[in-house]
Amino acid sequence: MEHCDYRFADPGYITEPALAAVLEGDWLSEPRQVVAEADLNLLVEILKTAEFGYVGGCGYGAKVTLTSKSGERFTFFKGTDGCDTVAFGSWSSYFLGDAENTEFWQIFGLDPETKEPL
């Protein structure tokens, strides 16, 4: 049986070091996976320092699944149309600064402007 789960979440739900992160998007030929510890630590830090804000009309075309070392999964959506927004759960939106938004895409090996592989 499949369940739809709509919960409010925030970056505080990320409480453990990450083991892996996978970014999916329909413009990508295959998912982009990050397993390097330094990149994962940076990604977690970027997410934890995101600022709470309003969900706008961003194109949330990227889905990211972060897996902690205990195996727990945390999924969120990222604005891909120039937005620096990250949506956690149901309508729980956070904003990254310009530098953090650039780093986010580079962690996954993507150009921050075009979202194409570097």
All heavy atoms as an XYZ file, in Angstrom:
918
protein
N       0.840     -1.166      0.000
C       0.000      0.000      0.000
C       0.896      1.244      0.000
O       1.854      1.321      0.737
C      -0.900     -0.009      1.231
C      -1.697      1.264      1.379
S      -2.618      1.305      2.906
C      -4.148      0.624      2.347
N       0.559      2.194     -0.818
C       1.314      3.439     -0.881
C       0.618      4.506     -0.045
O      -0.601      4.613     -0.061
C       1.411      3.907     -2.334
C       2.247      5.149     -2.489
C       2.412      5.546     -3.936
O       2.358      4.659     -4.813
O       2.580      6.735     -4.198
N       1.406      5.260      0.691
C       0.868      6.335      1.512
C       1.432      7.658      1.028
O       2.604      7.758      0.713
C       1.272      6.157      2.977
C       0.698      4.926      3.596
N      -0.561      4.867      4.111
C       1.221      3.687      3.768
C      -0.797      3.671      4.582
N       0.279      2.921      4.381
N       0.593      8.649      0.984
C       1.055     10.006      0.691
C       1.269     10.685      2.027
O       0.390     10.680      2.874
C       0.023     10.772     -0.129
S      -0.171     10.099     -1.777
N       2.420     11.256      2.198
C       2.760     11.842      3.474
C       3.058     13.316      3.279
O       4.012     13.670      2.605
C       3.974     11.133      4.057
C       4.218     11.486      5.496
O       3.387     12.203      6.091
O       5.241     11.052      6.040
N       2.245     14.183      3.834
C       2.442     15.618      3.744
C       2.760     16.126      5.146
O       1.887     16.212      5.994
C       1.191     16.309      3.192
C       0.914     15.909      1.777
C       0.041     14.879      1.489
C       1.563     16.539      0.723
C      -0.204     14.496      0.184
C       1.333     16.167     -0.586
C       0.441     15.148     -0.848
O       0.220     14.772     -2.143
N       4.016     16.386      5.369
C       4.444     16.866      6.675
C       5.217     18.162      6.501
O       5.859     18.373      5.497
C       5.360     15.847      7.349
C       4.661     14.565      7.716
C       5.595     13.654      8.444
N       6.586     13.135      7.499
C       7.660     12.455      7.832
N       7.927     12.229      9.085
N       8.479     12.009      6.927
N       5.174     18.969      7.527
C       6.014     20.143      7.541
C       7.376     19.708      8.053
O       7.465     18.945      9.006
C       5.419     21.233      8.424
C       4.193     21.839      7.817
C       2.940     21.403      8.162
C       4.312     22.826      6.852
C       1.809     21.945      7.581
C       3.193     23.378      6.263
C       1.933     22.932      6.625
N       8.397     20.162      7.410
C       9.751     19.807      7.798
C      10.609     21.054      7.678
O      10.196     22.063      7.130
C      10.285     18.691      6.905
N      11.793     20.961      8.207
C      12.722     22.065      8.092
C      14.136     21.511      8.154
O      14.333     20.320      8.421
C      12.464     23.116      9.173
C      12.666     22.589     10.573
O      13.775     22.094     10.883
O      11.728     22.673     11.374
N      15.130     22.342      7.907
C      16.510     21.852      7.903
C      16.942     21.244      9.230
O      17.876     20.449      9.264
C      17.324     23.119      7.594
C      16.382     24.013      6.874
C      15.041     23.737      7.485
N      16.250     21.578     10.322
C      16.575     21.002     11.616
C      16.345     19.498     11.681
O      16.828     18.833     12.599
N      15.617     18.959     10.726
C      15.390     17.526     10.680
C      16.663     16.774     10.286
O      16.749     15.574     10.458
C      14.287     17.189      9.684
C      12.887     17.364     10.218
C      12.481     18.556     10.775
C      11.970     16.327     10.161
C      11.215     18.732     11.268
C      10.686     16.483     10.649
C      10.314     17.703     11.207
O       9.047     17.862     11.703
N      17.608     17.473      9.715
C      18.886     16.856      9.340
C      19.767     16.890     10.580
O      20.327     17.918     10.934
C      19.551     17.615      8.175
C      18.606     17.701      6.984
C      20.866     16.938      7.786
C      19.067     18.640      5.887
N      19.865     15.755     11.259
C      20.579     15.709     12.538
C      21.819     14.832     12.513
O      22.555     14.800     13.492
C      19.645     15.207     13.642
O      19.169     13.904     13.298
C      18.472     16.164     13.850
N      22.043     14.123     11.423
C      23.191     13.220     11.341
C      24.031     13.541     10.112
O      23.535     14.147      9.164
C      22.709     11.774     11.198
C      21.832     11.283     12.305
C      21.376      9.860     12.030
O      22.162      9.064     11.495
O      20.215      9.570     12.330
N      25.283     13.111     10.110
C      26.093     13.261      8.893
C      25.458     12.489      7.740
O      24.783     11.478      7.933
C      27.441     12.646      9.279
C      27.473     12.669     10.771
C      26.040     12.515     11.214
N      25.667     12.984      6.540
C      25.088     12.338      5.352
C      26.042     11.285      4.787
O      27.255     11.435      4.831
C      24.794     13.382      4.290
N      25.438     10.241      4.261
C      26.180      9.164      3.607
C      26.159      9.364      2.094
O      27.118      9.041      1.400
C      25.547      7.821      3.975
C      26.130      6.567      3.368
C      27.567      6.372      3.839
C      25.292      5.355      3.750
N      25.059      9.914      1.578
C      24.919     10.126      0.140
C      23.828     11.158     -0.113
O      22.960     11.389      0.729
C      24.563      8.820     -0.573
N      23.897     11.764     -1.300
C      22.850     12.677     -1.758
C      22.649     12.420     -3.242
O      23.620     12.238     -3.984
C      23.253     14.125     -1.522
N      21.391     12.378     -3.666
C      21.058     12.132     -5.064
C      20.134     13.238     -5.540
O      19.114     13.522     -4.901
C      20.375     10.758     -5.254
C      19.971     10.554     -6.701
C      21.284      9.636     -4.785
N      20.489     13.867     -6.657
C      19.671     14.899     -7.271
C      19.066     14.324     -8.539
O      19.781     13.743     -9.358
C      20.523     16.128     -7.603
C      19.760     17.282     -8.240
C      20.240     18.596     -7.643
C      19.956     17.313     -9.731
N      17.747     14.478     -8.677
C      17.047     14.018     -9.874
C      16.317     15.197    -10.506
O      15.819     16.072     -9.798
C      16.023     12.941     -9.506
C      16.641     11.713     -8.874
C      15.581     10.757     -8.386
O      15.034     10.020     -9.233
O      15.296     10.771     -7.168
N      16.249     15.193    -11.817
C      15.514     16.211    -12.553
C      15.241     15.721    -13.955
O      16.065     15.005    -14.535
N      14.085     16.079    -14.526
C      13.756     15.546    -15.841
C      14.653     16.079    -16.948
O      14.661     15.545    -18.028
C      12.272     15.711    -16.207
C      11.584     16.878    -15.607
O      12.099     17.462    -14.678
O      10.489     17.197    -16.086
N      15.442     17.114    -16.696
C      16.375     17.613    -17.706
C      17.690     16.841    -17.691
O      18.491     16.955    -18.595
C      16.634     19.110    -17.503
C      17.628     19.416    -16.413
C      18.971     19.627    -16.585
C      17.391     19.511    -15.023
N      19.566     19.873    -15.368
C      18.609     19.800    -14.393
C      16.253     19.388    -14.226
C      18.729     19.962    -13.014
C      16.378     19.546    -12.859
C      17.596     19.833    -12.274
N      17.898     16.024    -16.644
C      19.136     15.245    -16.530
C      18.953     13.865    -17.147
O      17.902     13.243    -16.977
C      19.522     15.083    -15.058
C      19.872     16.365    -14.302
C      19.986     16.081    -12.809
C      21.171     16.946    -14.842
N      19.979     13.381    -17.815
C      19.888     12.048    -18.418
C      19.951     10.954    -17.361
O      19.458      9.853    -17.565
C      20.986     11.845    -19.466
O      22.260     11.996    -18.874
N      20.553     11.267    -16.213
C      20.611     10.317    -15.100
C      20.776     11.102    -13.802
O      21.244     12.245    -13.809
C      21.753      9.328    -15.281
C      23.116      9.960    -15.371
C      24.204      8.945    -15.695
O      23.930      8.003    -16.452
O      25.304      9.116    -15.164
N      20.386     10.504    -12.675
C      20.535     11.189    -11.385
C      22.004     11.516    -11.103
O      22.904     10.805    -11.560
C      20.002     10.178    -10.367
C      19.124      9.271    -11.155
C      19.742      9.199    -12.527
N      22.225     12.577    -10.356
C      23.568     13.002     -9.957
C      23.763     12.626     -8.499
O      23.007     13.069     -7.641
C      23.734     14.509    -10.130
C      23.335     15.067    -11.477
C      24.274     14.724    -12.568
N      25.560     15.379    -12.347
C      26.526     15.404    -13.239
N      26.367     14.818    -14.390
N      27.661     15.999    -12.965
N      24.757     11.793     -8.209
C      24.976     11.327     -6.844
C      26.250     11.931     -6.269
O      27.250     12.066     -6.963
C      25.074      9.808     -6.794
C      25.212      9.295     -5.385
C      25.007      7.799     -5.272
O      24.709      7.125     -6.237
N      25.163      7.280     -4.080
N      26.187     12.272     -4.981
C      27.338     12.787     -4.251
C      27.614     11.845     -3.091
O      26.714     11.535     -2.316
C      27.063     14.206     -3.696
C      28.222     14.693     -2.859
C      26.769     15.169     -4.822
N      28.854     11.372     -2.993
C      29.234     10.510     -1.874
C      30.500     11.004     -1.174
O      30.842     10.495     -0.111
C      29.432      9.032     -2.312
C      28.113      8.429     -2.769
C      30.489      8.900     -3.384
N      31.182     11.993     -1.750
C      32.395     12.528     -1.126
C      32.022     13.209      0.188
O      31.144     14.079      0.225
C      33.091     13.503     -2.065
N      32.692     12.828      1.257
C      32.352     13.328      2.588
C      32.436     14.858      2.671
O      31.561     15.495      3.256
C      33.265     12.696      3.635
C      32.857     13.023      5.040
C      33.640     12.257      6.088
O      34.410     11.341      5.741
O      33.469     12.596      7.272
N      33.463     15.455      2.080
C      33.607     16.913      2.135
C      32.420     17.598      1.456
O      31.883     18.583      1.975
C      34.912     17.345      1.485
N      31.994     17.091      0.288
C      30.845     17.670     -0.421
C      29.553     17.469      0.360
O      28.709     18.364      0.423
C      30.704     17.072     -1.817
C      31.781     17.551     -2.772
O      32.358     18.633     -2.535
O      32.039     16.843     -3.756
N      29.393     16.296      0.958
C      28.187     16.031      1.749
C      28.121     16.933      2.981
O      27.063     17.460      3.317
C      28.131     14.560      2.162
C      27.897     13.577      1.028
C      28.147     12.151      1.490
C      26.493     13.725      0.467
N      29.268     17.123      3.638
C      29.303     18.012      4.805
C      28.947     19.441      4.400
O      28.205     20.126      5.114
C      30.673     17.983      5.471
C      30.946     16.664      6.171
O      30.037     15.910      6.481
N      32.215     16.374      6.406
N      29.458     19.893      3.255
C      29.146     21.232      2.769
C      27.658     21.343      2.432
O      27.008     22.332      2.787
C      30.000     21.580      1.551
C      29.750     22.951      0.915
C      29.929     24.082      1.926
C      30.671     23.138     -0.286
N      27.102     20.335      1.783
C      25.679     20.342      1.439
C      24.819     20.434      2.695
O      23.888     21.240      2.767
C      25.318     19.097      0.630
C      23.852     18.956      0.239
C      23.406     20.120     -0.653
C      23.624     17.623     -0.468
N      25.125     19.644      3.703
C      24.370     19.673      4.962
C      24.485     21.054      5.604
O      23.486     21.612      6.075
C      24.846     18.551      5.917
C      24.313     18.761      7.324
C      24.417     17.191      5.383
N      25.671     21.634      5.602
C      25.864     22.968      6.183
C      25.050     24.017      5.425
O      24.417     24.886      6.038
C      27.349     23.336      6.179
C      27.654     24.634      6.873
C      27.302     24.642      8.349
O      27.312     23.588      9.013
O      26.985     25.741      8.859
N      25.049     23.936      4.105
C      24.263     24.864      3.282
C      22.774     24.753      3.639
O      22.084     25.757      3.814
C      24.482     24.584      1.780
C      25.876     25.060      1.363
C      23.410     25.244      0.928
C      26.280     24.607     -0.037
N      22.286     23.531      3.751
C      20.872     23.330      4.058
C      20.515     23.811      5.459
O      19.475     24.419      5.675
C      20.504     21.855      3.896
C      20.607     21.315      2.470
C      20.418     19.809      2.461
C      19.594     21.998      1.561
N      21.395     23.545      6.418
C      21.113     23.930      7.804
C      21.136     25.438      8.018
O      20.529     25.930      8.961
C      22.101     23.248      8.742
C      21.800     21.777      8.940
C      22.707     21.209      9.986
C      22.152     19.901     10.481
N      22.839     19.450     11.683
N      21.823     26.169      7.159
C      21.891     27.618      7.325
C      20.912     28.362      6.415
O      20.909     29.592      6.388
C      23.324     28.141      7.074
O      23.721     27.797      5.746
C      24.300     27.557      8.083
N      20.076     27.621      5.687
C      19.074     28.251      4.825
C      18.099     29.050      5.686
O      17.803     28.681      6.820
C      18.336     27.189      4.023
N      17.616     30.158      5.140
C      16.710     31.041      5.875
C      15.256     30.768      5.504
O      14.928     30.617      4.331
C      17.042     32.493      5.567
C      18.401     32.905      6.086
C      18.669     34.372      5.861
O      17.712     35.172      5.888
O      19.843     34.707      5.661
N      14.399     30.731      6.519
C      12.976     30.488      6.312
C      12.368     31.606      5.473
O      12.712     32.774      5.620
C      12.243     30.395      7.656
C      10.789     30.087      7.520
C      10.362     28.828      7.151
C       9.838     31.069      7.733
C       9.009     28.535      7.008
C       8.487     30.799      7.600
C       8.083     29.528      7.230
N      11.450     31.239      4.575
C      10.804     32.238      3.738
C       9.493     31.725      3.178
O       9.006     30.661      3.544
N       8.946     32.466      2.256
C       7.658     32.175      1.628
C       7.862     31.345      0.369
O       8.778     31.607     -0.400
C       6.957     33.489      1.282
C       5.702     33.315      0.476
C       4.544     32.843      1.069
C       5.681     33.597     -0.878
C       3.390     32.676      0.334
C       4.528     33.436     -1.622
C       3.385     32.969     -1.016
O       2.251     32.798     -1.741
N       6.997     30.367      0.147
C       7.049     29.572     -1.078
C       6.531     30.432     -2.217
O       5.394     30.883     -2.195
C       6.198     28.291     -0.959
C       6.136     27.576     -2.291
C       6.762     27.367      0.091
N       7.359     30.652     -3.185
C       6.961     31.462     -4.332
C       6.630     30.595     -5.526
O       6.464     29.385     -5.412
N       6.572     31.208     -6.671
C       6.231     30.502     -7.899
C       7.446     29.913     -8.586
O       7.520     29.925     -9.807
N       8.389     29.420     -7.829
C       9.610     28.834     -8.403
C       9.291     27.513     -9.086
O       8.363     26.816     -8.697
C      10.643     28.574     -7.316
S      11.224     30.062     -6.507
N      10.092     27.184    -10.080
C       9.984     25.874    -10.711
C      10.805     24.875     -9.920
O      12.027     24.874     -9.999
N      10.135     24.088     -9.098
C      10.842     23.116     -8.253
C      11.096     21.839     -9.051
O      10.478     20.812     -8.820
C      10.039     22.824     -6.981
C       9.951     24.017     -6.077
C       8.811     24.803     -6.048
C      11.030     24.373     -5.292
C       8.747     25.917     -5.230
C      10.974     25.490     -4.473
C       9.826     26.257     -4.452
O       9.768     27.358     -3.648
N      12.018     21.913     -9.996
C      12.265     20.797    -10.904
C      13.323     19.827    -10.471
O      13.603     18.863    -11.168
N      13.928     20.058     -9.311
C      14.962     19.139     -8.824
C      14.510     18.518     -7.510
O      14.045     19.196     -6.605
C      16.276     19.885     -8.615
N      14.662     17.215     -7.431
C      14.342     16.478     -6.210
C      15.659     15.945     -5.657
O      16.430     15.321     -6.380
C      13.404     15.319     -6.517
C      13.143     14.407     -5.343
C      12.301     13.211     -5.777
C      12.230     12.173     -4.693
N      11.534     10.965     -5.168
N      15.905     16.214     -4.380
C      17.134     15.746     -3.741
C      16.772     14.824     -2.591
O      15.918     15.150     -1.765
C      17.980     16.920     -3.216
C      19.245     16.411     -2.541
C      18.323     17.878     -4.348
N      17.423     13.672     -2.559
C      17.255     12.738     -1.450
C      18.593     12.626     -0.738
O      19.595     12.240     -1.332
C      16.796     11.357     -1.937
O      15.576     11.510     -2.671
C      16.571     10.411     -0.769
N      18.588     13.003      0.528
C      19.773     12.965      1.370
C      19.623     11.760      2.284
O      18.600     11.605      2.954
C      19.829     14.259      2.183
C      21.065     14.578      2.976
C      22.244     14.855      2.034
C      20.810     15.805      3.848
N      20.620     10.878      2.291
C      20.586      9.689      3.142
C      21.611      9.842      4.247
O      22.783     10.089      3.978
C      20.887      8.418      2.330
O      19.961      8.329      1.237
C      20.778      7.168      3.188
N      21.153      9.714      5.493
C      22.057      9.852      6.634
C      22.810      8.545      6.848
O      22.458      7.501      6.285
C      21.282     10.215      7.894
O      20.530      9.102      8.332
N      23.831      8.598      7.681
C      24.644      7.404      7.948
C      23.839      6.302      8.613
O      24.184      5.133      8.501
C      25.872      7.775      8.773
C      26.865      8.577      7.939
C      28.183      8.754      8.618
C      29.124      9.476      7.654
N      30.457      9.631      8.179
N      22.720      6.651      9.279
C      21.868      5.632      9.896
C      20.876      5.034      8.900
O      20.143      4.117      9.227
C      21.100      6.225     11.078
O      20.135      7.154     10.609
N      20.837      5.601      7.673
C      19.928      5.093      6.653
C      18.653      5.902      6.504
O      17.853      5.649      5.606
N      18.436      6.884      7.369
C      17.242      7.719      7.267
C      17.341      8.586      6.017
O      18.397      9.101      5.682
C      17.116      8.606      8.505
C      15.857      9.420      8.519
C      15.711     10.240      9.797
O      16.732     10.564     10.425
O      14.565     10.540     10.140
N      16.201      8.747      5.325
C      16.151      9.553      4.104
C      15.378     10.828      4.345
O      14.349     10.834      5.020
C      15.489      8.774      2.982
C      16.333      7.680      2.458
C      15.604      7.016      1.340
N      16.521      6.200      0.586
C      16.173      5.497     -0.444
N      14.926      5.526     -0.874
N      17.055      4.768     -1.077
N      15.889     11.900      3.750
C      15.294     13.221      3.855
C      15.205     13.768      2.438
O      16.225     13.901      1.764
C      16.203     14.085      4.731
C      15.653     15.425      5.069
C      14.708     15.568      6.067
C      16.090     16.551      4.411
C      14.195     16.807      6.402
C      15.593     17.801      4.740
C      14.641     17.916      5.735
N      13.986     14.030      1.963
C      13.786     14.480      0.581
C      13.293     15.921      0.573
O      12.454     16.303      1.385
C      12.762     13.577     -0.136
O      13.264     12.233     -0.124
C      12.562     14.017     -1.577
N      13.823     16.697     -0.366
C      13.381     18.076     -0.530
C      13.454     18.439     -2.003
O      14.006     17.695     -2.814
C      14.215     19.043      0.321
C      15.677     19.050      0.013
C      16.206     19.932     -0.911
C      16.537     18.174      0.655
C      17.563     19.938     -1.203
C      17.893     18.172      0.377
C      18.405     19.065     -0.554
N      12.876     19.571     -2.348
C      12.827     20.032     -3.736
C      13.545     21.365     -3.855
O      13.490     22.196     -2.954
C      11.370     20.141     -4.201
C      10.700     18.809     -4.217
C      10.053     18.333     -3.081
C      10.753     18.015     -5.340
C       9.464     17.074     -3.069
C      10.166     16.752     -5.338
C       9.526     16.285     -4.205
N      14.216     21.561     -4.985
C      15.037     22.752     -5.208
C      14.523     23.512     -6.410
O      14.257     22.933     -7.461
C      16.489     22.313     -5.438
C      17.440     23.434     -5.783
C      17.766     24.259     -4.564
C      18.790     25.325     -4.865
N      18.233     26.536     -5.453
N      14.412     24.821     -6.248
C      14.049     25.677     -7.369
C      15.132     25.623     -8.436
O      16.319     25.685     -8.130
N      14.723     25.497     -9.691
C      15.692     25.343    -10.787
C      15.638     26.475    -11.797
O      16.425     26.486    -12.734
C      15.435     24.021    -11.539
O      14.083     24.000    -11.987
C      15.709     22.822    -10.656
N      14.740     27.421    -11.616
C      14.561     28.473    -12.622
C      15.136     29.804    -12.177
O      14.569     30.847    -12.404
C      13.084     28.631    -12.956
C      12.250     29.000    -11.736
O      12.812     29.060    -10.617
O      11.056     29.248    -11.900
N      16.274     29.759    -11.525
C      16.890     30.979    -11.035
C      16.549     31.245     -9.579
O      17.140     32.104     -8.943
N      15.584     30.523     -9.031
C      15.229     30.646     -7.624
C      16.326     30.039     -6.756
O      16.927     29.048     -7.125
C      13.944     29.878     -7.321
S      12.455     30.827     -7.495
N      16.507     30.631     -5.596
C      17.453     30.047     -4.646
C      16.705     29.317     -3.532
O      17.208     29.109     -2.454
C      18.354     31.132     -4.063
C      17.571     32.244     -3.368
O      16.329     32.183     -3.362
O      18.207     33.157     -2.840
N      15.476     28.907     -3.820
C      14.591     28.322     -2.820
C      14.736     26.805     -2.729
O      14.929     26.120     -3.716
C      13.126     28.656     -3.162
O      13.026     30.048     -3.385
C      12.188     28.253     -2.055
N      14.603     26.308     -1.503
C      14.559     24.881     -1.212
C      13.250     24.647     -0.472
O      12.949     25.346      0.492
C      15.743     24.455     -0.313
C      15.665     22.989      0.020
C      17.075     24.795     -0.967
N      12.442     23.679     -0.929
C      11.166     23.374     -0.278
C      11.276     22.047      0.458
O      11.566     21.017     -0.132
C      10.046     23.313     -1.307
N      11.053     22.102      1.769
C      11.064     20.926      2.625
C       9.625     20.588      2.977
O       8.880     21.460      3.424
C      11.819     21.202      3.923
C      13.262     21.537      3.754
C      13.683     22.850      3.703
C      14.202     20.532      3.646
C      15.021     23.168      3.571
C      15.545     20.833      3.507
C      15.954     22.155      3.463
N       9.217     19.349      2.810
C       7.871     18.953      3.201
C       6.812     19.724      2.430
O       6.989     20.068      1.269
N       5.709     20.022      3.095
C       4.586     20.714      2.478
C       4.671     22.205      2.744
O       4.444     22.656      3.857
C       3.271     20.176      3.043
O       3.173     18.801      2.818
N       4.994     22.967      1.730
C       4.998     24.420      1.807
C       5.930     24.972      2.881
O       5.631     25.959      3.516
C       3.579     24.951      2.011
C       2.704     24.539      0.907
C       1.813     23.506      0.900
C       2.646     25.109     -0.394
N       1.198     23.407     -0.308
C       1.711     24.381     -1.127
C       3.310     26.154     -1.018
C       1.407     24.672     -2.444
C       3.008     26.443     -2.332
C       2.062     25.704     -3.029
N       7.027     24.338      3.095
C       8.011     24.824      4.056
C       9.241     25.228      3.262
O      10.050     24.404      2.892
C       8.327     23.724      5.067
O       9.149     24.224      6.084
N       9.356     26.511      2.985
C      10.354     26.999      2.052
C      11.479     27.747      2.744
O      11.248     28.506      3.685
C       9.660     27.919      1.050
O      10.539     28.306      0.047
N      12.681     27.527      2.254
C      13.877     28.170      2.785
C      14.684     28.720      1.621
O      14.631     28.201      0.503
C      14.714     27.167      3.583
C      14.050     26.820      4.893
C      12.969     25.952      4.936
C      14.477     27.398      6.074
C      12.328     25.667      6.131
C      13.845     27.117      7.276
C      12.777     26.247      7.292
O      12.146     25.982      8.471
N      15.457     29.759      1.899
C      16.235     30.412      0.861
C      17.723     30.263      1.124
O      18.169     30.365      2.267
C      15.889     31.909      0.798
C      14.465     32.142      0.410
C      13.489     32.269      1.375
C      14.101     32.206     -0.922
C      12.167     32.477      1.024
C      12.783     32.406     -1.281
C      11.815     32.543     -0.313
N      18.468     30.037      0.059
C      19.919     29.989      0.131
C      20.456     31.343     -0.308
O      19.854     32.009     -1.149
C      20.466     28.910     -0.810
C      19.896     27.503     -0.669
C      20.548     26.575     -1.678
C      20.074     26.977      0.743
N      21.584     31.736      0.215
C      22.245     32.942     -0.264
C      22.829     32.672     -1.650
O      22.894     31.522     -2.106
N      23.266     33.707     -2.336
C      23.814     33.556     -3.686
C      24.999     32.590     -3.723
O      25.060     31.712     -4.578
C      24.237     34.907     -4.261
C      23.051     35.798     -4.582
O      21.923     35.268     -4.722
O      23.256     37.021     -4.689
N      25.939     32.757     -2.793
C      27.118     31.884     -2.773
C      26.720     30.442     -2.482
O      27.229     29.507     -3.117
C      28.120     32.378     -1.731
N      25.785     30.256     -1.546
C      25.348     28.905     -1.189
C      24.579     28.252     -2.333
O      24.692     27.057     -2.566
C      24.492     28.938      0.079
C      25.242     29.303      1.332
C      25.461     30.800      1.508
O      24.944     31.608      0.688
O      26.162     31.165      2.467
N      23.787     29.041     -3.050
C      23.057     28.511     -4.194
C      24.036     28.020     -5.271
O      23.862     26.944     -5.843
C      22.120     29.575     -4.759
C      21.083     29.003     -5.683
O      20.375     28.079     -5.317
N      20.983     29.562     -6.868
N      25.084     28.789     -5.514
C      26.119     28.389     -6.479
C      26.799     27.112     -6.016
O      26.969     26.164     -6.794
C      27.152     29.524     -6.650
O      26.483     30.661     -7.215
C      28.309     29.105     -7.535
N      27.186     27.064     -4.741
C      27.840     25.868     -4.199
C      26.936     24.648     -4.289
O      27.405     23.541     -4.577
C      28.250     26.094     -2.744
C      29.402     27.048     -2.581
C      29.706     27.325     -1.125
O      28.764     27.546     -0.325
O      30.897     27.323     -0.783
N      25.640     24.837     -4.032
C      24.682     23.727     -4.101
C      24.791     23.020     -5.452
O      24.941     21.808     -5.520
C      23.257     24.246     -3.880
C      22.206     23.178     -4.044
C      21.789     22.448     -2.955
C      21.651     22.906     -5.286
C      20.823     21.451     -3.101
C      20.688     21.924     -5.444
C      20.274     21.187     -4.347
N      24.681     23.782     -6.543
C      24.719     23.182     -7.882
C      26.082     22.585     -8.190
O      26.184     21.519     -8.803
C      24.307     24.210     -8.932
C      22.880     24.611     -8.775
C      22.403     25.820     -8.367
C      21.724     23.780     -8.975
N      21.028     25.792     -8.305
C      20.584     24.552     -8.671
C      21.547     22.456     -9.370
C      19.293     24.040     -8.766
C      20.253     21.955     -9.458
C      19.150     22.738     -9.160
N      27.148     23.244     -7.746
C      28.491     22.737     -8.017
C      28.760     21.424     -7.288
O      29.484     20.575     -7.796
C      29.533     23.795     -7.642
C      29.510     24.973     -8.592
C      30.414     26.110     -8.167
O      30.792     26.232     -6.998
N      30.737     26.984     -9.109
N      28.191     21.242     -6.108
C      28.344     19.984     -5.374
C      27.862     18.815     -6.232
O      28.445     17.739     -6.217
C      27.578     20.035     -4.030
C      28.312     20.959     -3.049
C      27.379     18.642     -3.446
C      27.515     21.283     -1.795
N      26.812     19.051     -7.007
C      26.266     17.992     -7.869
C      26.902     17.998     -9.263
O      26.451     17.286    -10.164
C      24.744     18.121     -7.974
C      24.042     17.739     -6.709
C      23.633     18.720     -5.807
C      23.821     16.417     -6.376
C      22.998     18.382     -4.624
C      23.201     16.056     -5.204
C      22.789     17.047     -4.313
N      27.950     18.799     -9.443
C      28.659     18.832    -10.720
C      27.883     19.520    -11.825
O      28.052     19.191    -12.996
N      27.021     20.489    -11.451
C      26.202     21.191    -12.428
C      26.545     22.674    -12.458
O      26.891     23.263    -11.430
C      24.716     21.013    -12.090
C      24.204     19.579    -12.094
C      22.780     19.524    -11.568
C      24.286     18.972    -13.475
N      26.421     23.260    -13.643
C      26.624     24.685    -13.798
C      25.475     25.419    -13.104
O      24.308     25.114    -13.381
C      26.662     25.044    -15.286
C      26.871     26.514    -15.517
O      25.885     27.274    -15.384
O      28.002     26.902    -15.849
N      25.760     26.363    -12.205
C      24.697     27.050    -11.472
C      23.730     27.824    -12.357
O      22.571     28.015    -11.984
C      25.455     28.020    -10.556
C      26.825     27.458    -10.456
C      27.090     26.752    -11.753
N      24.156     28.270    -13.514
C      23.286     29.039    -14.417
C      22.430     28.158    -15.304
O      21.235     28.363    -15.435
C      24.129     29.991    -15.277
C      24.862     31.053    -14.483
C      23.929     31.974    -13.730
O      22.896     32.377    -14.284
O      24.247     32.289    -12.562
N      23.049     27.159    -15.938
C      22.356     26.339    -16.922
C      21.812     25.034    -16.347
O      20.976     24.393    -16.974
C      23.280     25.987    -18.097
O      24.341     25.158    -17.621
C      23.836     27.242    -18.751
N      22.328     24.625    -15.208
C      21.990     23.347    -14.557
C      22.434     22.149    -15.408
O      21.961     21.034    -15.228
C      20.495     23.217    -14.231
C      19.848     24.416    -13.587
C      20.513     24.881    -12.335
C      19.818     26.038    -11.689
N      20.173     27.363    -12.144
N      23.371     22.381    -16.313
C      23.939     21.323    -17.142
C      25.247     20.837    -16.492
O      25.912     21.601    -15.792
C      24.215     21.844    -18.564
C      22.960     22.185    -19.330
C      22.039     20.997    -19.586
O      22.554     19.881    -19.826
O      20.817     21.184    -19.525
N      25.629     19.577    -16.754
C      26.890     19.068    -16.193
C      28.090     19.928    -16.568
O      28.171     20.440    -17.681
C      26.999     17.669    -16.810
C      25.579     17.281    -17.091
C      24.890     18.560    -17.504
N      28.974     20.109    -15.588
C      30.191     20.889    -15.834
C      31.174     20.107    -16.692
O      31.204     18.931    -16.714
C      30.856     21.252    -14.485
C      30.036     22.181    -13.598
C      30.667     22.287    -12.225
C      29.968     23.560    -14.236
